[in-house]
């Protein structure tokens, strides 16, 4: 009987190898399919010789331990026919680079939340004046400064190398070749050849892909540090940061329980200190005993943007085509209102700003977003303390706006100083 099981499994694998049409992602996601299992074993046996540490990362991952069957190499790397990243490898149609579209087969809600987020749009900095510094002023023709600096966090535009006839180039191993100045890249706003934006492994490092890695402030500090965005340094010197770095990573008294698999809920699984993830993305216990859900849209709880010269309160507007836009202002737009703004479009191989006009179908005001953040704060702090903190914070932002960012007022201040 065991012989026939093995024979049938190998026969199924033979069909898969002979027919690239089997290599579609939906089929490969069936972790109970014997042909998929056999393909995964084949990948693992080979890569264990070539990339031992990579395989060990996977073997100790939640993917390998999945209850419904291991999510392994072929499960994720299988490609659909027509995928711009697909190529034949050892008889199977696969792709090297995975995008949020692939992760979305299992993590649908997370990808839906991530898609309209500021993280996913980070690569659009290439259409801004900020990118001129890295790509033009500090680089030569190969744009090496931008490649190794800006793009490593913001994301590159992944490009497949092609011959003069437009056919993808393959290397000596018959693998698809990418422009080396655009890949490797795990920038969080990377533009992938399949049209999706983002790279899940920007936070969930491969090949373990653990949620516990993304929870830790060191992960956020990869990008959020330095003079132009010093959030990591601010956190490090804050009461929150001190509490975290003086705590243990394990469960128990003064412990963060940060390596816990699955959900990680403030007030239930840990209580010692918040990380970046706790406040901006994490789950938390509410006073009524229910759980406030986590989010993969990092802007859900942010009420100010401090990025522009004059800081502004942010209101999220959703449109009928599924796109979203943060509209600055103390007064939020109304549902049904026509909103004019400039939207990023990928045109002729570049990000460009294009004027658009759309009707708002849903609005999340800055007050609602602040309420989302306050709900997390109140897990550790009293209501008055939270409200007073925001009063202090708002006062500082307004002071800077009016005294230093507003050109007319700034001129008057300078005149007063020099009198």
C-alpha positions in Angstrom: 0.0 0.0 0.0 2.8 2.4 0.9 4.5 1.6 -2.4 1.3 2.7 -4.3 1.1 5.9 -2.3 4.7 6.7 -3.2 4.1 5.7 -6.8 1.0 7.9 -7.1 2.8 10.8 -5.4 5.7 10.6 -7.9 3.3 10.3 -10.8 1.5 13.4 -9.7 4.8 15.2 -9.4 5.7 14.0 -12.9 2.6 15.6 -14.2 3.4 18.8 -12.5 6.9 18.8 -13.9 5.7 18.0 -17.4 3.0 20.6 -17.4 3.8 24.2 -16.5 0.1 24.9 -16.4 0.0 23.1 -13.0 2.3 25.8 -11.6 -0.3 28.2 -10.6 -0.2 29.8 -7.2 -3.8 28.8 -6.2 -2.9 25.2 -6.9 0.4 25.4 -5.0 -1.4 26.8 -2.0 -3.1 23.5 -1.4 -0.8 22.2 1.3 -2.6 18.8 1.4 -1.9 18.1 -2.3 0.6 15.3 -2.6 2.3 16.8 -5.7 2.8 20.0 -3.9 4.3 18.2 -1.0 6.7 16.3 -3.2 7.7 19.5 -5.0 8.5 21.1 -1.6 10.6 18.1 -0.6 12.5 18.3 -3.8 13.2 22.0 -3.2 14.2 21.5 0.4 16.6 18.6 -0.3 18.5 20.6 -2.9 18.6 23.9 -1.1 19.6 22.3 2.1 22.9 21.5 0.3 23.2 24.9 -1.4 21.7 27.2 1.3 21.7 25.3 4.6 21.0 28.3 6.8 18.2 29.5 4.6 16.5 26.2 5.0 17.0 26.1 8.7 15.4 29.5 9.0 12.3 28.1 7.3 12.3 24.8 9.3 12.1 26.9 12.5 9.4 29.2 11.1 5.6 29.3 11.7 5.3 28.5 8.0 6.9 25.1 8.5 4.8 24.4 11.5 1.5 25.4 9.9 -1.4 23.3 11.2 -2.9 22.6 7.8 0.4 21.5 6.3 3.8 23.1 5.8 3.9 26.3 3.7 7.2 25.6 2.0 9.3 26.6 -1.0 7.0 25.6 -3.9 3.9 26.6 -2.0 4.9 30.3 -2.2 7.4 30.5 -5.1 5.1 28.8 -7.7 4.2 31.1 -10.5 1.2 31.6 -12.7 1.5 31.4 -16.4 2.0 34.9 -17.7 3.6 36.1 -14.5 6.3 38.6 -15.5 8.6 37.1 -12.9 8.1 33.4 -13.9 10.7 31.0 -15.2 11.2 27.3 -15.4 13.4 25.8 -12.7 14.0 22.1 -12.2 10.8 21.4 -14.1 8.6 23.8 -12.2 7.4 27.2 -13.1 8.5 29.5 -10.2 9.5 33.1 -9.4 12.3 34.3 -7.2 10.7 37.5 -5.9 7.4 37.3 -3.9 5.1 40.3 -3.6 2.2 41.2 -1.3 -0.1 39.6 -3.9 1.5 36.2 -3.1 1.3 36.7 0.7 -2.3 37.8 0.3 -3.4 34.3 -0.6 -3.2 33.5 3.2 -2.9 36.9 4.7 -5.7 38.7 2.9 -6.7 41.2 5.6 -3.1 42.2 6.3 -2.4 42.9 2.6 -5.7 44.8 2.2 -4.7 47.1 5.1 -1.1 47.4 3.8 -1.9 48.3 0.2 -3.2 51.9 0.8 -0.7 52.6 3.6 2.2 55.0 3.7 4.5 52.0 3.9 3.3 50.7 0.6 3.6 54.2 -1.0 7.1 54.8 0.4 8.7 54.2 -3.0 6.9 57.2 -4.4 9.6 59.3 -2.9 11.4 58.8 -6.2 9.0 61.4 -7.7 10.0 64.0 -5.1 12.7 66.5 -4.6 14.1 64.4 -1.7 15.1 61.7 -4.2 17.1 64.3 -6.3 19.6 64.5 -3.5 20.3 60.7 -3.6 19.7 60.0 -7.3 21.3 63.1 -8.9 23.3 65.2 -6.5 25.1 62.4 -4.6 25.2 59.8 -7.3 26.8 59.2 -10.7 25.1 57.6 -13.7 24.5 54.3 -11.9 22.6 56.0 -9.0 24.7 54.1 -6.5 24.0 56.5 -3.6 20.2 56.2 -4.1 20.4 52.4 -4.6 22.3 51.9 -1.3 20.6 54.5 0.8 17.2 55.9 -0.1 15.9 52.8 -2.0 16.9 50.3 0.7 14.2 51.6 2.9 11.8 53.3 0.5 12.0 50.6 -2.2 13.2 50.4 -5.7 11.4 49.8 -9.0 12.2 46.1 -9.6 13.3 45.7 -13.3 13.7 42.5 -15.2 16.6 42.5 -17.6 15.6 42.0 -21.3 17.3 41.5 -24.6 16.9 43.8 -27.6 13.8 41.9 -28.6 12.2 42.5 -25.2 12.6 38.9 -24.0 13.7 38.4 -20.4 17.3 37.4 -19.9 18.2 34.2 -18.0 21.5 33.5 -16.2 23.6 30.3 -16.4 21.2 28.6 -14.0 18.3 29.5 -16.2 16.9 31.9 -13.6 15.4 35.3 -14.5 17.8 38.1 -14.3 17.0 41.4 -12.5 18.7 44.8 -12.9 21.3 44.6 -10.1 20.7 48.2 -9.2 17.1 47.4 -8.4 17.4 44.0 -6.8 18.1 42.7 -4.2 15.8 45.2 -2.5 13.4 44.8 0.4 12.3 48.4 0.6 8.9 48.7 2.2 7.5 50.7 -0.8 9.1 48.6 -3.5 7.3 48.5 -6.8 7.1 44.9 -8.0 6.9 43.7 -11.6 3.3 42.4 -11.0 2.2 46.0 -10.2 1.9 45.6 -6.4 3.6 47.9 -4.0 5.6 46.8 -0.9 7.7 44.0 0.4 6.4 42.0 3.4 9.9 40.9 4.2 10.9 44.5 4.9 9.6 43.8 8.4 9.1 40.0 8.5 12.6 39.0 7.5 13.0 35.9 5.3 13.0 33.0 5.6 11.6 32.8 9.1 8.9 35.5 8.4 8.2 35.7 12.1 5.7 38.3 13.5 8.0 38.5 16.6 10.7 40.1 14.4 8.4 42.8 13.2 7.2 43.6 16.7 10.6 44.6 17.9 11.7 48.3 17.7 15.0 47.3 16.1 13.1 46.3 13.0 11.5 49.7 12.7 14.9 51.3 13.5 16.3 50.0 10.2 14.6 52.9 8.5 13.2 55.2 11.1 16.4 56.8 12.3 18.8 59.6 11.4 18.4 63.4 11.2 15.5 63.4 8.8 13.4 60.8 10.6 14.8 60.2 14.1 12.0 58.1 15.5 14.3 55.3 16.7 16.5 57.7 18.7 13.4 59.4 20.2 12.0 56.0 21.2 15.3 54.8 22.6 15.5 57.9 25.0 11.8 57.8 26.0 10.2 56.2 29.0 8.7 53.7 26.6 12.1 52.8 25.2 13.8 52.6 28.5 11.1 50.3 29.8 11.5 48.0 26.8 15.3 47.8 26.7 15.4 47.1 30.5 12.8 44.3 30.2 13.5 40.7 29.3 12.3 39.3 26.0 10.7 36.3 27.6 7.4 35.8 29.3 7.0 36.5 33.0 7.6 39.3 35.4 9.2 42.3 33.6 9.0 40.3 30.4 7.8 41.2 27.0 6.8 37.7 25.8 7.8 39.1 22.4 8.7 35.8 20.8 5.2 34.5 21.3 3.7 32.9 18.2 0.4 34.1 16.9 -1.5 37.0 18.4 0.4 39.4 20.8 -2.1 41.4 22.7 -1.3 44.3 25.1 -2.8 43.7 28.5 -3.1 40.0 27.9 0.2 38.6 26.6 2.4 41.4 27.9 2.2 44.6 29.8 5.8 45.8 30.6 6.4 48.2 27.8 5.1 49.3 24.4 7.1 48.9 21.2 6.5 50.9 17.9 4.3 48.1 16.8 2.2 48.2 20.0 1.1 51.8 19.6 0.9 52.1 15.8 -0.3 48.6 14.8 -0.8 46.2 17.7 -3.8 44.5 19.3 -4.8 45.6 22.8 -7.4 44.8 25.5 -10.3 47.2 25.9 -12.0 48.2 29.2 -15.0 46.1 28.2 -12.9 42.9 27.8 -12.9 42.9 24.1 -9.8 43.1 21.9 -8.9 46.1 19.8 -7.7 44.7 16.6 -4.2 45.1 15.1 -3.7 46.8 11.7 -1.1 46.8 8.9 -1.9 50.3 7.9 0.5 52.3 10.1 -1.4 55.5 9.5 -4.6 54.3 11.2 -3.7 55.9 14.6 -1.7 59.0 13.4 -3.5 62.3 13.6 -0.6 64.7 12.7 1.9 64.6 9.9 5.1 66.3 11.0 6.8 65.6 7.6 6.0 68.8 5.7 7.4 72.3 6.5 4.0 73.2 8.1 2.7 70.2 10.1 -1.0 69.3 9.4 -3.7 67.1 10.8 -4.7 64.2 8.6 -8.1 63.0 7.4 -8.3 59.8 5.5 -10.6 59.9 2.5 -11.6 56.7 0.6 -12.8 56.7 -3.0 -15.0 54.4 -5.0 -12.0 53.0 -7.0 -10.6 51.7 -3.7 -7.8 54.3 -3.4 -7.3 56.4 -0.3 -5.7 59.8 0.3 -4.8 61.7 3.4 -6.3 65.2 3.2 -4.7 67.8 5.6 -6.9 70.1 7.6 -8.5 70.8 10.9 -11.9 70.2 9.3 -12.4 66.8 7.6 -13.9 66.6 4.1 -17.5 65.3 3.9 -18.8 62.1 2.2 -20.0 63.0 -1.3 -17.5 65.9 -1.6 -15.4 66.1 -4.7 -11.7 66.1 -3.8 -9.0 67.5 -6.0 -5.5 66.3 -5.4 -2.4 64.9 -7.2 -2.2 61.2 -7.3 1.0 59.1 -8.0 0.8 57.2 -11.3 3.5 54.9 -12.7 4.0 56.3 -16.2 6.8 55.4 -18.6 8.8 53.6 -16.0 8.6 56.5 -13.4 6.4 57.7 -10.6 4.6 60.9 -11.6 2.0 63.1 -9.9 -1.2 63.4 -11.9 -4.1 65.8 -11.0 -7.3 63.9 -10.3 -10.8 64.7 -8.9 -12.7 62.0 -7.0 -15.8 61.7 -4.9 -15.3 60.8 -1.2 -17.3 57.7 -0.2 -15.8 57.4 3.3 -13.9 59.8 5.6 -11.9 59.0 8.7 -11.3 62.3 10.5 -8.1 63.1 12.4 -10.2 63.0 15.6 -11.1 59.4 14.9 -7.6 58.5 14.2 -6.5 60.1 17.4 -9.2 58.2 19.2 -7.7 55.0 17.8 -4.3 55.8 19.3 -5.8 57.0 22.6 -7.5 53.6 23.0 -4.1 52.0 23.1 -2.6 54.6 25.4 -5.4 54.0 28.0 -4.3 50.4 28.4 -1.4 51.9 30.5 -2.4 55.5 31.3 -5.4 57.3 32.8 -7.7 59.4 30.6 -6.5 62.8 32.0 -2.9 61.9 31.4 -3.5 60.9 27.8 -5.6 64.0 27.1 -3.0 66.3 28.7 -0.2 64.7 26.7 -2.0 65.5 23.5 -2.6 69.1 24.7 1.2 69.4 25.3 2.0 67.8 21.9 -0.5 69.9 19.9 0.8 73.1 21.6 4.3 72.3 20.5 3.4 71.6 16.9 1.3 74.7 16.7 4.1 76.8 18.2 6.6 75.5 15.6 4.1 76.0 12.8 3.4 79.6 13.7 6.8 80.7 15.0 9.2 79.0 12.7 7.4 77.4 9.7 5.1 80.3 8.8 7.3 82.6 6.7 5.5 85.9 7.6 5.6 85.2 11.4 9.2 83.9 11.1 10.3 87.2 9.5 8.6 89.2 12.3 10.4 87.0 15.0 13.8 87.6 13.3 13.1 91.3 13.1 12.3 91.4 16.8 15.5 89.4 17.6 17.7 91.7 15.5 16.2 95.0 16.8 
